[in-house]
């Protein structure tokens, strides 16, 4: 079994635009889905610059970690995302 970069509840920042989802480089999200396939992929709720949340799947190369796991709930992490996205 390979080591996954994320295990859930991390805050990540997009490294590229995703216009179909209304997301731009720098938008932040909270990882909530982890899929251990040959090429791992993840899902997160991203807070876009319009103030809306959008769920999106991504690979490890599409994001950078902003904040790791520290015992906070998913809802608390979503509130922090607002701060990182502004």
N, C-alpha and C positions, 0 to 999 in steps of 0.2 A: 504494500500500500504506500503510495507516494504522500509526501507532506503537502497539505493544502496551504496556500498563502493566507486564506481567511477561514474562520470557523463560525462566524456570525457575530453580530452586534458591534463590528468595527465601523468607524466612520471613514468613508473613502471619498476621494475627489476625482472627478473625470479628467482625463488627459486629452480628450478630443471632443468635438461637437457631435451630438446625436440629434440632428434636426427633426427626424421622424418622431422622436419622443419629446421634442421641445426642450432638450437639454443642451447646455453649452459647456465648453471647457471650463473647469473650475467649480461647476455645480457639485454639491456634496450629497451623500446619501448614507444610509445605515444598511449594512449587509444583513439580510435575514434568510437567504436561501443559499445553500452550499451543495453543489452537485459534483460528486467524485466520479467523473468519467475519465476516459483516456485523456481528453483535454478538459480539465476542470472548468466549470463556469459557475457563476454566482448570480444572485438577485439582490437588489437593494431598492429601498424607497429613497428617491432623490428629491431634493427640494430645489426647484428651479428658480430662476431670477424673477419670475412673475409671482412667486409666493405659492405655487402649487406643488403638490407631491406627485411624482410619477414613478411607477415601478418599472424596472428595466433589468434585463439579463446582461451580463458582461463577462469578459475574461480577465485574467490577472494583469494583462498588459494594458488594459484600457483605463486603469485607475491607479492611484497611489493612496496608501493609508495615511490618514490624518490623525486618527486617534484610535488606540487599541481598546481592548476589553478591560473594563474596570469595575464590573459589578452593577452598573446602572441598568435600568430596564430599557427596552426598546423605545418606549415612549419618551423617556428622558433623553435618549440619544437623538431622537427626532428633533427635540427642542434645541439641542446643541448644533444640529445641522443648520438651523436657521442662522446661527452666529457665523459659522464657517462659510456660508454661501453669500453673505453680504459683503 
